[in-house]
C-alpha cells in the first residue's frame, strides 16, 4: 500500500521593496532619468528599475546619486524633498559640520534673524 500526501503549493515570499526617495530627489532637482543616470554613471533603465523598487540599491549607488543631487546619501532614504522640512534639514546639516562651520552658521543665522 502506497501512501500519497498532497501538499499545497508553497508561495514564494514576496520581495519587499526598499523604501527610498530617489525619484523624489531626482524630480526635486529637475533632472530626467537620463541626466541623473549619466551623472551617476549607470544605465537609465537600471535607475528606472531602482526607483521603481524592482532592483535594490547599494551604498555605492546612494553615494553617486547623492553627489549628483547635491545631498547626503542618507537623505535619499530618509527625507522626501517633496515634503520639505527646512529646519530639520538645516539641523541635520549642522550636526555633520565642523565646530568652526557650526559657529559660522550660527553667526549668519543670528544676523539674518536680527535683520528680519
N, CA, C and O atoms as a DFTB+ gen file, in Angstrom:
464 C
 N C O
     1  1       0.832      -1.171       0.000
     2  2       0.000       0.000       0.000
     3  2       0.879       1.237       0.000
     4  3       1.777       1.378       0.830
     5  1       0.606       2.133      -0.947
     6  2       1.404       3.345      -1.102
     7  2       0.592       4.534      -0.627
     8  3      -0.552       4.742      -1.033
     9  1       1.212       5.297       0.234
    10  2       0.545       6.475       0.764
    11  2       0.991       7.702      -0.011
    12  3       2.187       7.902      -0.221
    13  1       0.068       8.504      -0.425
    14  2       0.424       9.757      -1.101
    15  2      -0.084      10.917      -0.266
    16  3      -1.176      10.874       0.302
    17  1       0.718      11.929      -0.209
    18  2       0.358      13.127       0.547
    19  2       0.287      14.281      -0.441
    20  3       1.225      14.543      -1.193
    21  1      -0.827      14.947      -0.419
    22  2      -0.974      16.122      -1.273
    23  2      -0.581      17.365      -0.481
    24  3      -1.194      17.695       0.534
    25  1       0.447      18.041      -0.964
    26  2       0.899      19.268      -0.318
    27  2       0.409      20.467      -1.118
    28  3       0.447      20.494      -2.348
    29  1      -0.039      21.426      -0.381
    30  2      -0.427      22.680      -1.052
    31  2       0.843      23.361      -1.539
    32  3       1.883      23.280      -0.885
    33  1       0.764      24.023      -2.673
    34  2       1.959      24.713      -3.158
    35  2       2.392      25.798      -2.164
    36  3       1.565      26.488      -1.567
    37  1       3.670      25.919      -2.012
    38  2       4.212      26.924      -1.101
    39  2       4.516      28.182      -1.906
    40  3       5.278      28.159      -2.873
    41  1       3.903      29.269      -1.481
    42  2       4.126      30.533      -2.190
    43  2       5.486      31.092      -1.827
    44  3       5.925      31.007      -0.680
    45  1       6.143      31.663      -2.816
    46  2       7.413      32.319      -2.552
    47  2       7.148      33.572      -1.728
    48  3       6.148      34.255      -1.944
    49  1       8.020      33.874      -0.802
    50  2       7.807      35.108      -0.046
    51  2       7.904      36.307      -0.986
    52  3       8.746      36.353      -1.883
    53  1       7.019      37.272      -0.755
    54  2       7.046      38.454      -1.600
    55  2       8.273      39.276      -1.260
    56  3       8.630      39.454      -0.096
    57  1       8.892      39.762      -2.290
    58  2      10.074      40.590      -2.119
    59  2       9.647      41.962      -1.626
    60  3       8.798      42.617      -2.231
    61  1      10.241      42.386      -0.529
    62  2       9.899      43.697      -0.011
    63  2      10.648      44.754      -0.796
    64  3      11.842      44.630      -1.068
    65  1       9.923      45.783      -1.148
    66  2      10.555      46.881      -1.862
    67  2      11.244      47.793      -0.875
    68  3      10.739      48.054       0.217
    69  1      12.395      48.268      -1.272
    70  2      13.151      49.168      -0.414
    71  2      12.490      50.537      -0.398
    72  3      12.074      51.051      -1.436
    73  1      12.397      51.117       0.787
    74  2      11.818      52.448       0.904
    75  2      12.914      53.470       0.659
    76  3      13.967      53.440       1.297
    77  1      12.657      54.349      -0.250
    78  2      13.614      55.413      -0.555
    79  2      12.884      56.550      -1.247
    80  3      11.707      56.442      -1.593
    81  1      13.611      57.643      -1.440
    82  2      13.047      58.817      -2.087
    83  2      13.898      59.219      -3.293
    84  3      14.070      60.406      -3.568
    85  1      14.424      58.235      -4.001
    86  2      15.309      58.506      -5.126
    87  2      14.595      59.282      -6.233
    88  3      15.122      60.271      -6.741
    89  1      13.420      58.840      -6.598
    90  2      12.673      59.529      -7.661
    91  2      12.315      60.950      -7.231
    92  3      12.412      61.887      -8.024
    93  1      11.901      61.108      -5.972
    94  2      11.523      62.425      -5.482
    95  2      12.715      63.382      -5.510
    96  3      12.560      64.549      -5.871
    97  1      13.900      62.901      -5.132
    98  2      15.081      63.756      -5.174
    99  2      15.443      64.129      -6.611
   100  3      15.813      65.269      -6.890
   101  1      15.335      63.163      -7.516
   102  2      15.641      63.458      -8.925
   103  2      14.691      64.511      -9.457
   104  3      15.113      65.463     -10.113
   105  1      13.393      64.342      -9.172
   106  2      12.408      65.326      -9.618
   107  2      12.632      66.676      -8.950
   108  3      12.487      67.719      -9.586
   109  1      12.982      66.658      -7.678
   110  2      13.243      67.889      -6.927
   111  2      14.380      68.684      -7.572
   112  3      14.356      69.915      -7.582
   113  1      15.366      67.981      -8.105
   114  2      16.499      68.639      -8.753
   115  2      16.240      68.940     -10.229
   116  3      17.087      69.524     -10.905
   117  1      15.066      68.540     -10.726
   118  2      14.698      68.844     -12.115
   119  2      15.481      68.059     -13.144
   120  3      15.736      68.556     -14.241
   121  1      15.865      66.843     -12.808
   122  2      16.647      66.014     -13.724
   123  2      15.785      64.917     -14.332
   124  3      14.898      64.368     -13.679
   125  1      16.058      64.613     -15.577
   126  2      15.430      63.446     -16.198
   127  2      16.171      62.201     -15.715
   128  3      17.254      62.295     -15.137
   129  1      15.577      61.043     -15.958
   130  2      16.286      59.805     -15.598
   131  2      17.589      59.696     -16.376
   132  3      18.599      59.242     -15.837
   133  1      17.573      60.100     -17.614
   134  2      18.780      60.032     -18.448
   135  2      19.890      60.910     -17.869
   136  3      21.039      60.477     -17.771
   137  1      19.547      62.145     -17.483
   138  2      20.547      63.055     -16.905
   139  2      21.097      62.515     -15.583
   140  3      22.305      62.532     -15.348
   141  1      20.204      62.042     -14.738
   142  2      20.625      61.515     -13.437
   143  2      21.488      60.267     -13.618
   144  3      22.504      60.110     -12.941
   145  1      21.089      59.390     -14.519
   146  2      21.863      58.171     -14.771
   147  2      23.251      58.509     -15.308
   148  3      24.239      57.886     -14.917
   149  1      23.328      59.491     -16.198
   150  2      24.636      59.913     -16.715
   151  2      25.525      60.434     -15.597
   152  3      26.709      60.103     -15.536
   153  1      24.955      61.253     -14.709
   154  2      25.734      61.813     -13.598
   155  2      26.210      60.720     -12.640
   156  3      27.295      60.823     -12.067
   157  1      25.401      59.681     -12.468
   158  2      25.750      58.590     -11.551
   159  2      26.503      57.459     -12.247
   160  3      26.879      56.474     -11.611
   161  1      26.720      57.602     -13.542
   162  2      27.445      56.606     -14.340
   163  2      26.786      55.231     -14.291
   164  3      27.451      54.211     -14.107
   165  1      25.456      55.227     -14.462
   166  2      24.714      53.968     -14.583
   167  2      23.782      54.071     -15.772
   168  3      23.586      55.151     -16.329
   169  1      23.213      52.953     -16.154
   170  2      22.279      52.920     -17.268
   171  2      20.927      53.482     -16.829
   172  3      20.502      53.259     -15.695
   173  1      20.253      54.204     -17.717
   174  2      18.966      54.793     -17.396
   175  2      17.949      53.743     -16.987
   176  3      17.170      53.964     -16.060
   177  1      17.946      52.605     -17.666
   178  2      16.981      51.558     -17.330
   179  2      17.247      50.981     -15.940
   180  3      16.316      50.588     -15.238
   181  1      18.503      50.933     -15.552
   182  2      18.837      50.469     -14.200
   183  2      18.297      51.445     -13.166
   184  3      17.709      51.031     -12.167
   185  1      18.493      52.738     -13.401
   186  2      17.966      53.748     -12.486
   187  2      16.449      53.648     -12.406
   188  3      15.878      53.775     -11.323
   189  1      15.804      53.428     -13.516
   190  2      14.344      53.292     -13.546
   191  2      13.896      52.124     -12.674
   192  3      12.952      52.256     -11.895
   193  1      14.568      50.983     -12.801
   194  2      14.207      49.804     -12.014
   195  2      14.491      50.005     -10.521
   196  3      13.745      49.519      -9.671
   197  1      15.566      50.720     -10.213
   198  2      15.879      51.005      -8.807
   199  2      14.834      51.947      -8.221
   200  3      14.349      51.720      -7.113
   201  1      14.485      53.001      -8.953
   202  2      13.467      53.938      -8.476
   203  2      12.123      53.246      -8.269
   204  3      11.376      53.598      -7.356
   205  1      11.815      52.269      -9.110
   206  2      10.552      51.540      -9.000
   207  2      10.588      50.496      -7.891
   208  3       9.556      49.915      -7.554
   209  1      11.765      50.252      -7.320
   210  2      11.889      49.274      -6.246
   211  2      12.016      47.843      -6.729
   212  3      11.926      46.906      -5.936
   213  1      12.223      47.670      -8.021
   214  2      12.352      46.330      -8.591
   215  2      13.752      45.779      -8.353
   216  3      13.924      44.581      -8.126
   217  1      14.748      46.655      -8.407
   218  2      16.142      46.284      -8.200
   219  2      16.630      47.019      -6.955
   220  3      16.353      48.209      -6.803
   221  1      17.348      46.343      -6.063
   222  2      17.815      47.028      -4.857
   223  2      18.964      47.997      -5.154
   224  3      19.701      47.833      -6.127
   225  1      19.092      48.988      -4.309
   226  2      20.212      49.915      -4.409
   227  2      21.303      49.462      -3.445
   228  3      21.073      48.627      -2.570
   229  1      22.500      50.033      -3.622
   230  2      23.581      49.752      -2.685
   231  2      24.219      51.074      -2.254
   232  3      23.864      52.136      -2.765
   233  1      25.144      51.004      -1.331
   234  2      25.768      52.214      -0.789
   235  2      26.501      52.999      -1.863
   236  3      26.447      54.228      -1.879
   237  1      27.185      52.304      -2.758
   238  2      27.908      52.974      -3.831
   239  2      26.960      53.810      -4.681
   240  3      27.261      54.958      -5.008
   241  1      25.825      53.239      -5.036
   242  2      24.856      53.978      -5.846
   243  2      24.311      55.182      -5.075
   244  3      24.182      56.270      -5.636
   245  1      23.989      54.992      -3.787
   246  2      23.496      56.113      -2.988
   247  2      24.504      57.251      -2.964
   248  3      24.127      58.418      -3.064
   249  1      25.768      56.923      -2.835
   250  2      26.799      57.961      -2.798
   251  2      26.907      58.691      -4.133
   252  3      27.064      59.912      -4.162
   253  1      26.825      57.958      -5.230
   254  2      26.909      58.597      -6.552
   255  2      25.684      59.461      -6.829
   256  3      25.809      60.555      -7.379
   257  1      24.494      58.975      -6.449
   258  2      23.287      59.774      -6.652
   259  2      23.272      60.995      -5.739
   260  3      22.831      62.070      -6.148
   261  1      23.746      60.840      -4.516
   262  2      23.805      61.982      -3.602
   263  2      24.714      63.066      -4.168
   264  3      24.401      64.253      -4.075
   265  1      25.825      62.667      -4.745
   266  2      26.720      63.630      -5.382
   267  2      26.015      64.316      -6.551
   268  3      26.131      65.529      -6.727
   269  1      25.291      63.544      -7.341
   270  2      24.566      64.099      -8.487
   271  2      23.444      65.041      -8.056
   272  3      23.150      66.012      -8.752
   273  1      22.817      64.762      -6.915
   274  2      21.666      65.551      -6.460
   275  2      22.038      66.619      -5.446
   276  3      21.191      67.421      -5.052
   277  1      23.300      66.639      -5.016
   278  2      23.737      67.654      -4.068
   279  2      23.168      67.473      -2.674
   280  3      22.781      68.439      -2.017
   281  1      23.120      66.227      -2.231
   282  2      22.623      65.941      -0.882
   283  2      23.496      64.847      -0.279
   284  3      24.462      64.402      -0.900
   285  1      23.157      64.423       0.914
   286  2      23.883      63.330       1.553
   287  2      23.211      62.002       1.206
   288  3      22.002      61.964       0.978
   289  1      23.982      60.913       1.163
   290  2      23.381      59.617       0.837
   291  2      22.205      59.257       1.740
   292  3      21.203      58.720       1.269
   293  1      22.321      59.550       3.033
   294  2      21.226      59.204       3.947
   295  2      19.957      59.993       3.635
   296  3      18.855      59.524       3.919
   297  1      20.099      61.185       3.056
   298  2      18.916      61.975       2.695
   299  2      18.043      61.241       1.679
   300  3      16.819      61.367       1.698
   301  1      18.677      60.480       0.797
   302  2      17.942      59.777      -0.261
   303  2      17.003      58.716       0.281
   304  3      16.042      58.339      -0.389
   305  1      17.269      58.230       1.488
   306  2      16.401      57.199       2.056
   307  2      15.632      57.679       3.282
   308  3      14.796      56.948       3.814
   309  1      15.910      58.917       3.740
   310  2      15.222      59.395       4.938
   311  2      14.382      60.644       4.742
   312  3      13.478      60.907       5.536
   313  1      14.661      61.423       3.694
   314  2      13.975      62.710       3.524
   315  2      13.279      62.756       2.164
   316  3      13.898      62.544       1.120
   317  1      12.004      63.033       2.205
   318  2      11.252      63.252       0.970
   319  2      11.282      64.754       0.687
   320  3      10.639      65.527       1.397
   321  1      12.022      65.175      -0.344
   322  2      12.128      66.614      -0.595
   323  2      10.804      67.242      -1.028
   324  3      10.660      68.465      -1.006
   325  1       9.847      66.419      -1.418
   326  2       8.525      66.953      -1.773
   327  2       7.784      67.433      -0.528
   328  3       6.881      68.263      -0.624
   329  1       8.161      66.917       0.627
   330  2       7.589      67.343       1.906
   331  2       8.709      67.954       2.728
   332  3       9.029      67.479       3.818
   333  1       9.285      68.985       2.205
   334  2      10.498      69.586       2.741
   335  2      10.304      70.092       4.159
   336  3       9.357      70.822       4.449
   337  1      11.195      69.702       5.020
   338  2      11.209      70.146       6.407
   339  2      12.509      70.911       6.606
   340  3      13.502      70.352       7.070
   341  1      12.497      72.188       6.253
   342  2      13.693      73.023       6.280
   343  2      14.461      72.994       7.581
   344  3      15.664      72.731       7.564
   345  1      13.813      73.256       8.725
   346  2      14.574      73.256       9.978
   347  2      15.281      71.930      10.261
   348  3      16.406      71.917      10.760
   349  1      14.620      70.818       9.942
   350  2      15.260      69.525      10.177
   351  2      16.455      69.331       9.260
   352  3      17.481      68.799       9.684
   353  1      16.335      69.756       8.005
   354  2      17.457      69.638       7.077
   355  2      18.637      70.489       7.537
   356  3      19.787      70.056       7.473
   357  1      18.343      71.705       8.003
   358  2      19.406      72.581       8.496
   359  2      20.065      71.954       9.720
   360  3      21.291      71.915       9.824
   361  1      19.255      71.471      10.629
   362  2      19.775      70.840      11.842
   363  2      20.668      69.647      11.499
   364  3      21.764      69.517      12.044
   365  1      20.209      68.784      10.605
   366  2      20.997      67.606      10.219
   367  2      22.308      68.011       9.554
   368  3      23.345      67.393       9.794
   369  1      22.264      69.049       8.719
   370  2      23.483      69.514       8.060
   371  2      24.457      70.075       9.085
   372  3      25.662      69.840       8.986
   373  1      23.953      70.812      10.064
   374  2      24.822      71.375      11.096
   375  2      25.446      70.289      11.969
   376  3      26.586      70.427      12.412
   377  1      24.712      69.223      12.214
   378  2      25.269      68.120      13.002
   379  2      26.504      67.521      12.339
   380  3      27.430      67.080      13.019
   381  1      26.511      67.508      11.022
   382  2      27.625      66.916      10.278
   383  2      28.775      67.903      10.055
   384  3      29.858      67.503       9.626
   385  1      28.549      69.185      10.342
   386  2      29.556      70.215      10.090
   387  2      30.582      70.260      11.221
   388  3      30.332      69.807      12.338
   389  1      31.730      70.818      10.893
   390  2      32.777      71.000      11.909
   391  2      32.332      72.077      12.903
   392  3      31.382      72.818      12.650
   393  1      33.030      72.147      14.025
   394  2      32.706      73.158      15.042
   395  2      32.818      74.569      14.477
   396  3      31.974      75.419      14.761
   397  1      33.854      74.826      13.677
   398  2      34.032      76.152      13.084
   399  2      32.869      76.516      12.165
   400  3      32.372      77.641      12.191
   401  1      32.448      75.560      11.361
   402  2      31.328      75.827      10.445
   403  2      30.026      76.011      11.216
   404  3      29.190      76.830      10.834
   405  1      29.848      75.262      12.289
   406  2      28.651      75.432      13.116
   407  2      28.598      76.836      13.706
   408  3      27.545      77.473      13.693
   409  1      29.733      77.326      14.228
   410  2      29.792      78.671      14.794
   411  2      29.525      79.726      13.723
   412  3      28.804      80.694      13.967
   413  1      30.100      79.543      12.554
   414  2      29.891      80.495      11.464
   415  2      28.428      80.499      11.036
   416  3      27.852      81.559      10.789
   417  1      27.832      79.323      10.948
   418  2      26.421      79.234      10.549
   419  2      25.527      79.905      11.583
   420  3      24.566      80.583      11.222
   421  1      25.830      79.726      12.851
   422  2      25.049      80.348      13.909
   423  2      25.153      81.869      13.835
   424  3      24.154      82.567      14.008
   425  1      26.353      82.384      13.581
   426  2      26.543      83.835      13.459
   427  2      25.734      84.388      12.287
   428  3      25.105      85.441      12.395
   429  1      25.758      83.674      11.178
   430  2      24.987      84.107       9.999
   431  2      23.498      84.070      10.299
   432  3      22.773      85.001       9.951
   433  1      23.038      83.012      10.934
   434  2      21.624      82.882      11.263
   435  2      21.176      83.974      12.229
   436  3      20.101      84.549      12.063
   437  1      21.997      84.260      13.236
   438  2      21.645      85.318      14.178
   439  2      21.567      86.674      13.489
   440  3      20.654      87.454      13.760
   441  1      22.521      86.966      12.595
   442  2      22.498      88.226      11.856
   443  2      21.265      88.304      10.960
   444  3      20.623      89.350      10.861
   445  1      20.946      87.204      10.318
   446  2      19.767      87.157       9.451
   447  2      18.486      87.415      10.241
   448  3      17.630      88.186       9.807
   449  1      18.357      86.772      11.397
   450  2      17.142      86.912      12.198
   451  2      17.023      88.319      12.781
   452  3      15.910      88.821      12.939
   453  1      18.129      88.956      13.099
   454  2      18.095      90.326      13.599
   455  2      17.620      91.299      12.525
   456  3      16.915      92.265      12.820
   457  1      18.007      91.043      11.290
   458  2      17.643      91.957      10.192
   459  2      16.222      91.713       9.693
   460  3      15.654      92.557       8.999
   461  1      15.654      90.583      10.037
   462  2      14.318      90.231       9.515
   463  2      13.200      90.955      10.225
   464  3      12.031      90.760       9.894
